[in-house]
Amino acid sequence: MKPEPQPKRVRPHSLGEAFRLTHERWLNRAIKHPRRYPTIPSIRVDAGGFDQLTETPLGRSWAEQWWHDTFRSMDANQADAANP
């Protein structure tokens, strides 16, 4: 006998849960489509990770635009999932 699958909630119960769900969806997509996303540095940010990118105005602008586009696409995907 298989347990019944839990129904998916459309709205998270808390802001923390919303952040975790967004991050989970993003990571799943990044794993499935690795060329579309930048690699994550193996050095912690406070130890210099991303310095090569963020030390130039163009790099900072690119990163800001990338995050904006990423979260906008996540919002669009969430809206699509809520309205099948």
C-alpha positions in Angstrom: 0.0 0.0 0.0 1.5 3.3 -1.1 1.0 6.4 1.0 -1.1 9.2 -0.5 1.0 12.0 -2.0 0.7 15.3 -0.2 -1.1 17.9 -2.2 1.1 20.8 -3.3 0.3 24.1 -1.6 0.1 27.1 -3.9 0.9 29.6 -1.1 3.7 29.1 1.3 3.0 29.4 5.0 5.8 31.8 5.7 8.3 34.1 4.0 11.1 31.7 4.9 9.2 28.8 3.2 8.7 31.0 0.2 12.4 31.7 0.0 13.3 28.0 0.4 10.8 26.9 -2.3 12.1 29.6 -4.7 15.6 28.5 -4.1 14.7 24.8 -4.5 13.0 25.5 -7.9 16.0 27.6 -9.0 18.5 24.9 -8.0 16.5 22.2 -9.7 16.4 24.2 -12.9 20.1 25.1 -12.7 21.0 21.4 -12.4 18.8 20.5 -15.4 20.1 23.3 -17.5 23.7 24.0 -16.4 24.8 26.2 -19.3 22.1 28.7 -18.6 23.4 29.6 -15.1 26.8 30.7 -13.9 28.8 28.3 -11.8 28.9 28.8 -8.1 32.4 29.6 -6.8 34.0 27.1 -4.5 35.3 30.0 -2.4 33.0 31.7 0.2 31.9 35.2 -0.8 33.5 36.7 2.4 36.8 35.0 1.3 36.7 36.4 -2.3 34.2 34.2 -4.1 32.6 36.2 -7.0 35.3 38.9 -6.6 36.4 38.4 -10.2 32.8 39.2 -11.3 31.9 41.9 -8.8 35.1 44.0 -9.0 34.1 45.7 -12.3 31.0 47.9 -12.9 30.1 45.7 -15.9 30.3 42.6 -13.8 28.1 44.1 -11.0 25.6 45.3 -13.6 25.5 41.8 -15.2 25.0 40.1 -11.8 22.2 42.6 -10.9 20.4 42.0 -14.2 20.9 38.2 -13.9 19.3 38.1 -10.5 16.4 40.4 -11.6 15.7 38.1 -14.6 16.1 34.9 -12.5 13.5 36.0 -9.9 11.2 37.4 -12.6 11.3 34.0 -14.4 10.7 32.2 -11.1 7.6 34.4 -10.4 6.3 33.7 -13.9 6.8 29.9 -13.4 5.0 30.0 -10.1 2.1 31.9 -11.7 1.9 29.3 -14.5 1.9 26.4 -12.0 -0.9 28.1 -10.0 -3.0 28.5 -13.2 -2.9 25.2 -15.1 
